[in-house]
Amino acid sequence: MKYPELAEDAREILRTLSSAEKPVGARDGRWFMVRIMPYRTLDNRIDGVVITFADITVARTLEAKLRITQAGLEKHIAQQDLKLEQTSGERKTGTPKQVIK
């Protein structure tokens, strides 16, 4: 796990009695959502921290693919807008409209 500040974060949770979560990469390429929260006993004393690891590798992979797809679609839309502008200019003046890049 690539999380050298885990112990420091756990101490901060004990100090503030708050909770925290963050995505952390593993050395083998997987990703985990790490959640740290205070551990409360039945008599409501703080007696350490609870750390959970949820595998979010699939979600991260899909998110990256979606970003790539979105960028491609945005590029395609920009190209189509440019074509429409050029076509519109040709119809009005009878000559191709010059586009400044």
Biopython code that builds the backbone (N, CA, C, O; Angstrom):
import numpy as np
from Bio.PDB.StructureBuilder import StructureBuilder

atoms = [
    (1, "MET", "N", (0.853, -1.175, 0.000)),
    (1, "MET", "CA", (0.000, 0.000, 0.000)),
    (1, "MET", "C", (0.898, 1.237, 0.000)),
    (1, "MET", "O", (1.844, 1.337, 0.782)),
    (2, "LYS", "N", (0.587, 2.165, -0.883)),
    (2, "LYS", "CA", (1.352, 3.414, -0.961)),
    (2, "LYS", "C", (0.686, 4.454, -0.058)),
    (2, "LYS", "O", (-0.001, 5.354, -0.541)),
    (3, "TYR", "N", (0.893, 4.326, 1.248)),
    (3, "TYR", "CA", (0.240, 5.214, 2.214)),
    (3, "TYR", "C", (1.173, 5.415, 3.407)),
    (3, "TYR", "O", (0.863, 4.974, 4.514)),
    (4, "PRO", "N", (2.312, 6.075, 3.194)),
    (4, "PRO", "CA", (3.288, 6.226, 4.279)),
    (4, "PRO", "C", (2.769, 7.067, 5.454)),
    (4, "PRO", "O", (3.292, 6.960, 6.563)),
    (5, "GLU", "N", (1.758, 7.895, 5.223)),
    (5, "GLU", "CA", (1.246, 8.759, 6.297)),
    (5, "GLU", "C", (0.076, 8.123, 7.058)),
    (5, "GLU", "O", (-0.634, 8.823, 7.780)),
    (6, "LEU", "N", (-0.133, 6.821, 6.911)),
    (6, "LEU", "CA", (-1.239, 6.142, 7.588)),
    (6, "LEU", "C", (-1.172, 6.322, 9.101)),
    (6, "LEU", "O", (-2.173, 6.686, 9.719)),
    (7, "ALA", "N", (-0.030, 6.080, 9.699)),
    (7, "ALA", "CA", (0.097, 6.206, 11.157)),
    (7, "ALA", "C", (-0.153, 7.647, 11.599)),
    (7, "ALA", "O", (-0.814, 7.883, 12.611)),
    (8, "GLU", "N", (0.371, 8.602, 10.848)),
    (8, "GLU", "CA", (0.160, 10.017, 11.175)),
    (8, "GLU", "C", (-1.320, 10.378, 11.071)),
    (8, "GLU", "O", (-1.844, 11.092, 11.925)),
    (9, "ASP", "N", (-1.997, 9.890, 10.032)),
    (9, "ASP", "CA", (-3.431, 10.152, 9.876)),
    (9, "ASP", "C", (-4.228, 9.519, 11.018)),
    (9, "ASP", "O", (-5.180, 10.118, 11.518)),
    (10, "ALA", "N", (-3.840, 8.312, 11.428)),
    (10, "ALA", "CA", (-4.524, 7.645, 12.540)),
    (10, "ALA", "C", (-4.361, 8.457, 13.829)),
    (10, "ALA", "O", (-5.316, 8.607, 14.591)),
    (11, "ARG", "N", (-3.158, 8.979, 14.074)),
    (11, "ARG", "CA", (-2.946, 9.824, 15.260)),
    (11, "ARG", "C", (-3.805, 11.085, 15.202)),
    (11, "ARG", "O", (-4.336, 11.525, 16.221)),
    (12, "GLU", "N", (-3.941, 11.661, 14.017)),
    (12, "GLU", "CA", (-4.766, 12.867, 13.853)),
    (12, "GLU", "C", (-6.239, 12.561, 14.138)),
    (12, "GLU", "O", (-6.939, 13.385, 14.728)),
    (13, "ILE", "N", (-6.705, 11.402, 13.731)),
    (13, "ILE", "CA", (-8.081, 10.992, 14.013)),
    (13, "ILE", "C", (-8.281, 10.859, 15.515)),
    (13, "ILE", "O", (-9.305, 11.288, 16.046)),
    (14, "LEU", "N", (-7.310, 10.270, 16.200)),
    (14, "LEU", "CA", (-7.408, 10.151, 17.659)),
    (14, "LEU", "C", (-7.383, 11.529, 18.332)),
    (14, "LEU", "O", (-8.062, 11.745, 19.336)),
    (15, "ARG", "N", (-6.607, 12.444, 17.784)),
    (15, "ARG", "CA", (-6.508, 13.781, 18.368)),
    (15, "ARG", "C", (-7.799, 14.579, 18.163)),
    (15, "ARG", "O", (-8.259, 15.263, 19.078)),
    (16, "THR", "N", (-8.380, 14.492, 16.968)),
    (16, "THR", "CA", (-9.543, 15.321, 16.636)),
    (16, "THR", "C", (-10.881, 14.605, 16.815)),
    (16, "THR", "O", (-11.932, 15.245, 16.843)),
    (17, "LEU", "N", (-10.842, 13.282, 16.935)),
    (17, "LEU", "CA", (-12.039, 12.442, 17.024)),
    (17, "LEU", "C", (-12.959, 12.634, 15.820)),
    (17, "LEU", "O", (-14.181, 12.533, 15.933)),
    (18, "SER", "N", (-12.361, 12.910, 14.682)),
    (18, "SER", "CA", (-13.117, 13.028, 13.431)),
    (18, "SER", "C", (-12.912, 11.751, 12.624)),
    (18, "SER", "O", (-12.265, 10.814, 13.091)),
    (19, "SER", "N", (-13.455, 11.716, 11.433)),
    (19, "SER", "CA", (-13.242, 10.596, 10.517)),
    (19, "SER", "C", (-12.594, 11.132, 9.251)),
    (19, "SER", "O", (-12.676, 12.325, 8.956)),
    (20, "ALA", "N", (-11.956, 10.252, 8.511)),
    (20, "ALA", "CA", (-11.328, 10.662, 7.253)),
    (20, "ALA", "C", (-11.367, 9.504, 6.282)),
    (20, "ALA", "O", (-11.398, 8.339, 6.680)),
    (21, "GLU", "N", (-11.367, 9.841, 4.993)),
    (21, "GLU", "CA", (-11.252, 8.813, 3.961)),
    (21, "GLU", "C", (-10.517, 9.402, 2.774)),
    (21, "GLU", "O", (-10.621, 10.590, 2.467)),
    (22, "LYS", "N", (-9.770, 8.528, 2.117)),
    (22, "LYS", "CA", (-9.027, 8.953, 0.926)),
    (22, "LYS", "C", (-8.700, 7.757, 0.068)),
    (22, "LYS", "O", (-8.512, 6.653, 0.579)),
    (23, "PRO", "N", (-8.630, 7.971, -1.260)),
    (23, "PRO", "CA", (-8.225, 6.883, -2.146)),
    (23, "PRO", "C", (-6.717, 6.692, -2.084)),
    (23, "PRO", "O", (-5.954, 7.658, -2.075)),
    (24, "VAL", "N", (-6.305, 5.445, -2.043)),
    (24, "VAL", "CA", (-4.882, 5.120, -1.933)),
    (24, "VAL", "C", (-4.559, 4.010, -2.921)),
    (24, "VAL", "O", (-5.287, 3.023, -3.026)),
    (25, "GLY", "N", (-3.464, 4.183, -3.638)),
    (25, "GLY", "CA", (-3.018, 3.169, -4.589)),
    (25, "GLY", "C", (-2.175, 2.108, -3.907)),
    (25, "GLY", "O", (-1.442, 2.384, -2.957)),
    (26, "ALA", "N", (-2.295, 0.901, -4.408)),
    (26, "ALA", "CA", (-1.464, -0.202, -3.917)),
    (26, "ALA", "C", (-0.319, -0.423, -4.899)),
    (26, "ALA", "O", (-0.372, 0.026, -6.043)),
    (27, "ARG", "N", (0.695, -1.106, -4.446)),
    (27, "ARG", "CA", (1.865, -1.343, -5.297)),
    (27, "ARG", "C", (1.545, -2.213, -6.513)),
    (27, "ARG", "O", (2.247, -2.157, -7.523)),
    (28, "ASP", "N", (0.487, -3.013, -6.412)),
    (28, "ASP", "CA", (0.134, -3.902, -7.527)),
    (28, "ASP", "C", (-0.839, -3.257, -8.515)),
    (28, "ASP", "O", (-1.342, -3.931, -9.414)),
    (29, "GLY", "N", (-1.110, -1.949, -8.358)),
    (29, "GLY", "CA", (-1.965, -1.233, -9.300)),
    (29, "GLY", "C", (-3.414, -1.106, -8.865)),
    (29, "GLY", "O", (-4.179, -0.369, -9.487)),
    (30, "ARG", "N", (-3.806, -1.809, -7.809)),
    (30, "ARG", "CA", (-5.179, -1.686, -7.323)),
    (30, "ARG", "C", (-5.342, -0.398, -6.528)),
    (30, "ARG", "O", (-4.360, 0.202, -6.092)),
    (31, "TRP", "N", (-6.603, 0.026, -6.341)),
    (31, "TRP", "CA", (-6.921, 1.222, -5.568)),
    (31, "TRP", "C", (-7.899, 0.869, -4.455)),
    (31, "TRP", "O", (-8.787, 0.034, -4.625)),
    (32, "PHE", "N", (-7.712, 1.532, -3.301)),
    (32, "PHE", "CA", (-8.575, 1.314, -2.150)),
    (32, "PHE", "C", (-9.037, 2.646, -1.589)),
    (32, "PHE", "O", (-8.291, 3.625, -1.585)),
    (33, "MET", "N", (-10.292, 2.674, -1.110)),
    (33, "MET", "CA", (-10.761, 3.810, -0.328)),
    (33, "MET", "C", (-10.466, 3.442, 1.123)),
    (33, "MET", "O", (-11.001, 2.469, 1.655)),
    (34, "VAL", "N", (-9.604, 4.239, 1.750)),
    (34, "VAL", "CA", (-9.215, 3.985, 3.138)),
    (34, "VAL", "C", (-10.026, 4.914, 4.028)),
    (34, "VAL", "O", (-10.007, 6.132, 3.851)),
    (35, "ARG", "N", (-10.736, 4.331, 4.984)),
    (35, "ARG", "CA", (-11.522, 5.112, 5.943)),
    (35, "ARG", "C", (-10.941, 4.877, 7.335)),
    (35, "ARG", "O", (-10.687, 3.745, 7.746)),
    (36, "ILE", "N", (-10.741, 5.978, 8.036)),
    (36, "ILE", "CA", (-10.222, 5.899, 9.403)),
    (36, "ILE", "C", (-11.205, 6.614, 10.308)),
    (36, "ILE", "O", (-11.599, 7.747, 10.032)),
    (37, "MET", "N", (-11.603, 5.958, 11.389)),
    (37, "MET", "CA", (-12.517, 6.576, 12.348)),
    (37, "MET", "C", (-12.158, 6.130, 13.760)),
    (37, "MET", "O", (-11.555, 5.074, 13.948)),
    (38, "PRO", "N", (-12.530, 6.932, 14.746)),
    (38, "PRO", "CA", (-12.234, 6.545, 16.127)),
    (38, "PRO", "C", (-13.008, 5.277, 16.511)),
    (38, "PRO", "O", (-14.139, 5.073, 16.069)),
    (39, "TYR", "N", (-12.390, 4.438, 17.330)),
    (39, "TYR", "CA", (-13.072, 3.258, 17.857)),
    (39, "TYR", "C", (-13.618, 3.601, 19.236)),
    (39, "TYR", "O", (-12.862, 3.934, 20.148)),
    (40, "ARG", "N", (-14.914, 3.518, 19.375)),
    (40, "ARG", "CA", (-15.568, 3.797, 20.665)),
    (40, "ARG", "C", (-16.010, 2.481, 21.306)),
    (40, "ARG", "O", (-16.609, 1.627, 20.653)),
    (41, "THR", "N", (-15.712, 2.339, 22.568)),
    (41, "THR", "CA", (-16.132, 1.151, 23.303)),
    (41, "THR", "C", (-17.604, 1.298, 23.692)),
    (41, "THR", "O", (-18.208, 2.353, 23.498)),
    (42, "LEU", "N", (-18.162, 0.230, 24.238)),
    (42, "LEU", "CA", (-19.572, 0.275, 24.663)),
    (42, "LEU", "C", (-19.821, 1.322, 25.738)),
    (42, "LEU", "O", (-20.919, 1.872, 25.822)),
    (43, "ASP", "N", (-18.806, 1.606, 26.565)),
    (43, "ASP", "CA", (-18.984, 2.650, 27.579)),
    (43, "ASP", "C", (-18.524, 4.021, 27.066)),
    (43, "ASP", "O", (-18.202, 4.912, 27.852)),
    (44, "ASN", "N", (-18.499, 4.174, 25.738)),
    (44, "ASN", "CA", (-18.238, 5.442, 25.048)),
    (44, "ASN", "C", (-16.832, 6.000, 25.272)),
    (44, "ASN", "O", (-16.639, 7.215, 25.270)),
    (45, "ARG", "N", (-15.860, 5.123, 25.462)),
    (45, "ARG", "CA", (-14.464, 5.567, 25.534)),
    (45, "ARG", "C", (-13.810, 5.351, 24.189)),
    (45, "ARG", "O", (-14.139, 4.403, 23.477)),
    (46, "ILE", "N", (-12.889, 6.222, 23.839)),
    (46, "ILE", "CA", (-12.114, 6.047, 22.613)),
    (46, "ILE", "C", (-10.967, 5.102, 22.942)),
    (46, "ILE", "O", (-10.187, 5.348, 23.861)),
    (47, "ASP", "N", (-10.874, 4.009, 22.172)),
    (47, "ASP", "CA", (-9.852, 3.003, 22.458)),
    (47, "ASP", "C", (-9.130, 2.587, 21.174)),
    (47, "ASP", "O", (-8.908, 1.400, 20.934)),
    (48, "GLY", "N", (-8.767, 3.579, 20.350)),
    (48, "GLY", "CA", (-8.038, 3.287, 19.120)),
    (48, "GLY", "C", (-8.783, 3.791, 17.903)),
    (48, "GLY", "O", (-9.663, 4.648, 17.999)),
    (49, "VAL", "N", (-8.413, 3.242, 16.753)),
    (49, "VAL", "CA", (-9.060, 3.621, 15.503)),
    (49, "VAL", "C", (-9.499, 2.370, 14.756)),
    (49, "VAL", "O", (-8.964, 1.280, 14.960)),
    (50, "VAL", "N", (-10.476, 2.552, 13.895)),
    (50, "VAL", "CA", (-10.921, 1.505, 12.978)),
    (50, "VAL", "C", (-10.495, 1.951, 11.584)),
    (50, "VAL", "O", (-10.782, 3.074, 11.171)),
    (51, "ILE", "N", (-9.817, 1.079, 10.868)),
    (51, "ILE", "CA", (-9.376, 1.394, 9.511)),
    (51, "ILE", "C", (-9.990, 0.360, 8.578)),
    (51, "ILE", "O", (-9.820, -0.845, 8.767)),
    (52, "THR", "N", (-10.707, 0.847, 7.570)),
    (52, "THR", "CA", (-11.299, -0.057, 6.588)),
    (52, "THR", "C", (-10.703, 0.229, 5.212)),
    (52, "THR", "O", (-10.342, 1.362, 4.893)),
    (53, "PHE", "N", (-10.613, -0.811, 4.420)),
    (53, "PHE", "CA", (-10.086, -0.714, 3.058)),
    (53, "PHE", "C", (-11.140, -1.280, 2.109)),
    (53, "PHE", "O", (-11.471, -2.464, 2.188)),
    (54, "ALA", "N", (-11.668, -0.451, 1.218)),
    (54, "ALA", "CA", (-12.640, -0.904, 0.217)),
    (54, "ALA", "C", (-11.970, -0.828, -1.154)),
    (54, "ALA", "O", (-11.445, 0.216, -1.544)),
    (55, "ASP", "N", (-11.995, -1.938, -1.874)),
    (55, "ASP", "CA", (-11.371, -1.993, -3.198)),
    (55, "ASP", "C", (-12.208, -1.170, -4.183)),
    (55, "ASP", "O", (-13.373, -1.485, -4.429)),
    (56, "ILE", "N", (-11.611, -0.122, -4.739)),
    (56, "ILE", "CA", (-12.298, 0.751, -5.697)),
    (56, "ILE", "C", (-11.610, 0.717, -7.067)),
    (56, "ILE", "O", (-11.763, 1.637, -7.869)),
    (57, "THR", "N", (-10.865, -0.337, -7.319)),
    (57, "THR", "CA", (-10.103, -0.443, -8.570)),
    (57, "THR", "C", (-11.017, -0.358, -9.794)),
    (57, "THR", "O", (-10.726, 0.380, -10.735)),
    (58, "VAL", "N", (-12.112, -1.104, -9.784)),
    (58, "VAL", "CA", (-13.016, -1.114, -10.938)),
    (58, "VAL", "C", (-13.596, 0.280, -11.162)),
    (58, "VAL", "O", (-13.658, 0.754, -12.297)),
    (59, "ALA", "N", (-14.016, 0.930, -10.094)),
    (59, "ALA", "CA", (-14.580, 2.277, -10.218)),
    (59, "ALA", "C", (-13.550, 3.255, -10.768)),
    (59, "ALA", "O", (-13.870, 4.071, -11.632)),
    (60, "ARG", "N", (-12.330, 3.181, -10.281)),
    (60, "ARG", "CA", (-11.270, 4.079, -10.774)),
    (60, "ARG", "C", (-10.978, 3.825, -12.255)),
    (60, "ARG", "O", (-10.774, 4.769, -13.019)),
    (61, "THR", "N", (-10.958, 2.565, -12.655)),
    (61, "THR", "CA", (-10.702, 2.219, -14.048)),
    (61, "THR", "C", (-11.806, 2.755, -14.950)),
    (61, "THR", "O", (-11.531, 3.334, -16.000)),
    (62, "LEU", "N", (-13.055, 2.562, -14.538)),
    (62, "LEU", "CA", (-14.177, 3.063, -15.325)),
    (62, "LEU", "C", (-14.175, 4.588, -15.385)),
    (62, "LEU", "O", (-14.479, 5.173, -16.425)),
    (63, "GLU", "N", (-13.834, 5.222, -14.281)),
    (63, "GLU", "CA", (-13.766, 6.685, -14.248)),
    (63, "GLU", "C", (-12.720, 7.202, -15.239)),
    (63, "GLU", "O", (-12.963, 8.186, -15.937)),
    (64, "ALA", "N", (-11.584, 6.556, -15.304)),
    (64, "ALA", "CA", (-10.533, 6.959, -16.241)),
    (64, "ALA", "C", (-11.005, 6.779, -17.689)),
    (64, "ALA", "O", (-10.757, 7.637, -18.536)),
    (65, "LYS", "N", (-11.683, 5.661, -17.968)),
    (65, "LYS", "CA", (-12.205, 5.433, -19.312)),
    (65, "LYS", "C", (-13.250, 6.482, -19.678)),
    (65, "LYS", "O", (-13.282, 6.963, -20.810)),
    (66, "LEU", "N", (-14.098, 6.832, -18.724)),
    (66, "LEU", "CA", (-15.109, 7.855, -18.978)),
    (66, "LEU", "C", (-14.474, 9.207, -19.282)),
    (66, "LEU", "O", (-14.942, 9.933, -20.159)),
    (67, "ARG", "N", (-13.417, 9.543, -18.566)),
    (67, "ARG", "CA", (-12.722, 10.810, -18.831)),
    (67, "ARG", "C", (-12.166, 10.842, -20.253)),
    (67, "ARG", "O", (-12.265, 11.858, -20.942)),
    (68, "ILE", "N", (-11.587, 9.736, -20.684)),
    (68, "ILE", "CA", (-11.038, 9.656, -22.040)),
    (68, "ILE", "C", (-12.168, 9.798, -23.068)),
    (68, "ILE", "O", (-12.032, 10.530, -24.048)),
    (69, "THR", "N", (-13.275, 9.098, -22.837)),
    (69, "THR", "CA", (-14.421, 9.183, -23.743)),
    (69, "THR", "C", (-14.973, 10.601, -23.786)),
    (69, "THR", "O", (-15.279, 11.119, -24.859)),
    (70, "GLN", "N", (-15.101, 11.227, -22.619)),
    (70, "GLN", "CA", (-15.618, 12.590, -22.560)),
    (70, "GLN", "C", (-14.712, 13.557, -23.319)),
    (70, "GLN", "O", (-15.200, 14.426, -24.042)),
    (71, "ALA", "N", (-13.412, 13.412, -23.158)),
    (71, "ALA", "CA", (-12.480, 14.288, -23.872)),
    (71, "ALA", "C", (-12.627, 14.101, -25.379)),
    (71, "ALA", "O", (-12.596, 15.076, -26.130)),
    (72, "GLY", "N", (-12.785, 12.863, -25.822)),
    (72, "GLY", "CA", (-12.972, 12.596, -27.245)),
    (72, "GLY", "C", (-14.262, 13.208, -27.763)),
    (72, "GLY", "O", (-14.291, 13.778, -28.854)),
    (73, "LEU", "N", (-15.333, 13.091, -26.979)),
    (73, "LEU", "CA", (-16.612, 13.674, -27.384)),
    (73, "LEU", "C", (-16.539, 15.196, -27.435)),
    (73, "LEU", "O", (-17.078, 15.817, -28.351)),
    (74, "GLU", "N", (-15.876, 15.795, -26.454)),
    (74, "GLU", "CA", (-15.742, 17.256, -26.447)),
    (74, "GLU", "C", (-14.940, 17.730, -27.664)),
    (74, "GLU", "O", (-15.253, 18.765, -28.254)),
    (75, "LYS", "N", (-13.916, 16.976, -28.030)),
    (75, "LYS", "CA", (-13.118, 17.324, -29.213)),
    (75, "LYS", "C", (-13.985, 17.207, -30.467)),
    (75, "LYS", "O", (-13.935, 18.064, -31.349)),
    (76, "HIS", "N", (-14.773, 16.148, -30.534)),
    (76, "HIS", "CA", (-15.652, 15.937, -31.689)),
    (76, "HIS", "C", (-16.682, 17.073, -31.798)),
    (76, "HIS", "O", (-16.943, 17.570, -32.893)),
    (77, "ILE", "N", (-17.257, 17.475, -30.680)),
    (77, "ILE", "CA", (-18.227, 18.575, -30.676)),
    (77, "ILE", "C", (-17.574, 19.864, -31.148)),
    (77, "ILE", "O", (-18.164, 20.606, -31.933)),
    (78, "ALA", "N", (-16.373, 20.136, -30.682)),
    (78, "ALA", "CA", (-15.666, 21.347, -31.103)),
    (78, "ALA", "C", (-15.413, 21.318, -32.610)),
    (78, "ALA", "O", (-15.549, 22.341, -33.282)),
    (79, "GLN", "N", (-15.050, 20.158, -33.137)),
    (79, "GLN", "CA", (-14.820, 20.034, -34.580)),
    (79, "GLN", "C", (-16.115, 20.258, -35.361)),
    (79, "GLN", "O", (-16.117, 20.908, -36.406)),
    (80, "GLN", "N", (-17.212, 19.711, -34.841)),
    (80, "GLN", "CA", (-18.503, 19.890, -35.509)),
    (80, "GLN", "C", (-18.949, 21.354, -35.467)),
    (80, "GLN", "O", (-19.497, 21.871, -36.440)),
    (81, "ASP", "N", (-18.708, 22.014, -34.331)),
    (81, "ASP", "CA", (-19.025, 23.439, -34.231)),
    (81, "ASP", "C", (-18.249, 24.237, -35.270)),
    (81, "ASP", "O", (-18.800, 25.134, -35.908)),
    (82, "LEU", "N", (-16.983, 23.915, -35.438)),
    (82, "LEU", "CA", (-16.144, 24.598, -36.413)),
    (82, "LEU", "C", (-16.677, 24.377, -37.831)),
    (82, "LEU", "O", (-16.730, 25.312, -38.630)),
    (83, "LYS", "N", (-17.069, 23.144, -38.137)),
    (83, "LYS", "CA", (-17.631, 22.845, -39.461)),
    (83, "LYS", "C", (-18.919, 23.631, -39.688)),
    (83, "LYS", "O", (-19.150, 24.154, -40.779)),
    (84, "LEU", "N", (-19.753, 23.710, -38.656)),
    (84, "LEU", "CA", (-20.999, 24.470, -38.784)),
    (84, "LEU", "C", (-20.728, 25.945, -39.028)),
    (84, "LEU", "O", (-21.401, 26.578, -39.842)),
    (85, "GLU", "N", (-19.752, 26.488, -38.329)),
    (85, "GLU", "CA", (-19.397, 27.891, -38.529)),
    (85, "GLU", "C", (-18.906, 28.116, -39.951)),
    (85, "GLU", "O", (-19.268, 29.105, -40.589)),
    (86, "GLN", "N", (-18.084, 27.203, -40.444)),
    (86, "GLN", "CA", (-17.559, 27.339, -41.806)),
    (86, "GLN", "C", (-18.688, 27.224, -42.829)),
    (86, "GLN", "O", (-18.739, 27.994, -43.787)),
    (87, "THR", "N", (-19.587, 26.271, -42.628)),
    (87, "THR", "CA", (-20.715, 26.089, -43.534)),
    (87, "THR", "C", (-21.619, 27.309, -43.502)),
    (87, "THR", "O", (-22.098, 27.751, -44.546)),
    (88, "SER", "N", (-21.854, 27.848, -42.341)),
    (88, "SER", "CA", (-22.695, 29.036, -42.186)),
    (88, "SER", "C", (-22.071, 30.217, -42.915)),
    (88, "SER", "O", (-22.782, 30.980, -43.568)),
    (89, "GLY", "N", (-20.760, 30.381, -42.818)),
    (89, "GLY", "CA", (-20.064, 31.468, -43.495)),
    (89, "GLY", "C", (-20.119, 31.313, -44.999)),
    (89, "GLY", "O", (-20.232, 32.307, -45.715)),
    (90, "GLU", "N", (-20.040, 30.093, -45.493)),
    (90, "GLU", "CA", (-20.106, 29.848, -46.932)),
    (90, "GLU", "C", (-21.484, 30.193, -47.475)),
    (90, "GLU", "O", (-21.592, 30.736, -48.574)),
    (91, "ARG", "N", (-22.527, 29.893, -46.734)),
    (91, "ARG", "CA", (-23.896, 30.164, -47.182)),
    (91, "ARG", "C", (-24.168, 31.660, -47.240)),
    (91, "ARG", "O", (-24.850, 32.130, -48.151)),
    (92, "LYS", "N", (-23.640, 32.412, -46.278)),
    (92, "LYS", "CA", (-23.903, 33.852, -46.226)),
    (92, "LYS", "C", (-23.124, 34.604, -47.286)),
    (92, "LYS", "O", (-23.666, 35.512, -47.916)),
    (93, "THR", "N", (-21.868, 34.250, -47.497)),
    (93, "THR", "CA", (-21.009, 35.031, -48.393)),
    (93, "THR", "C", (-20.734, 34.320, -49.710)),
    (93, "THR", "O", (-20.260, 34.937, -50.664)),
    (94, "GLY", "N", (-21.024, 33.054, -49.764)),
    (94, "GLY", "CA", (-20.728, 32.302, -50.962)),
    (94, "GLY", "C", (-19.285, 31.840, -51.023)),
    (94, "GLY", "O", (-18.897, 31.149, -51.964)),
    (95, "THR", "N", (-18.475, 32.214, -50.022)),
    (95, "THR", "CA", (-17.074, 31.783, -49.952)),
    (95, "THR", "C", (-16.815, 31.195, -48.580)),
    (95, "THR", "O", (-17.509, 31.530, -47.621)),
    (96, "PRO", "N", (-15.835, 30.331, -48.475)),
    (96, "PRO", "CA", (-15.512, 29.757, -47.166)),
    (96, "PRO", "C", (-15.116, 30.835, -46.161)),
    (96, "PRO", "O", (-14.384, 31.769, -46.492)),
    (97, "LYS", "N", (-15.596, 30.698, -44.964)),
    (97, "LYS", "CA", (-15.260, 31.638, -43.887)),
    (97, "LYS", "C", (-13.890, 31.282, -43.338)),
    (97, "LYS", "O", (-13.601, 30.112, -43.084)),
    (98, "GLN", "N", (-13.051, 32.284, -43.157)),
    (98, "GLN", "CA", (-11.708, 32.038, -42.614)),
    (98, "GLN", "C", (-11.817, 31.923, -41.098)),
    (98, "GLN", "O", (-12.380, 32.793, -40.435)),
    (99, "VAL", "N", (-11.274, 30.847, -40.565)),
    (99, "VAL", "CA", (-11.298, 30.616, -39.121)),
    (99, "VAL", "C", (-9.906, 30.796, -38.581)),
    (99, "VAL", "O", (-8.948, 30.205, -39.078)),
    (100, "ILE", "N", (-9.801, 31.624, -37.552)),
    (100, "ILE", "CA", (-8.513, 31.859, -36.908)),
    (100, "ILE", "C", (-8.351, 30.877, -35.777)),
    (100, "ILE", "O", (-9.225, 30.765, -34.917)),
    (101, "LYS", "N", (-7.247, 30.165, -35.768)),
    (101, "LYS", "CA", (-7.005, 29.165, -34.707)),
    (101, "LYS", "C", (-6.119, 29.732, -33.655)),
    (101, "LYS", "O", (-5.800, 29.048, -32.682)),
]
sb = StructureBuilder()
sb.init_structure("model")
sb.init_model(0)
sb.init_chain("A")
sb.init_seg("    ")
for serial, (resi, resn, name, xyz) in enumerate(atoms, 1):
    if name == "N":
        sb.init_residue(resn, " ", resi, " ")
    sb.init_atom(name, np.array(xyz, "f"), 0.0, 1.0, " ", f" {name:<3s}", serial, name[0])
structure = sb.get_structure()
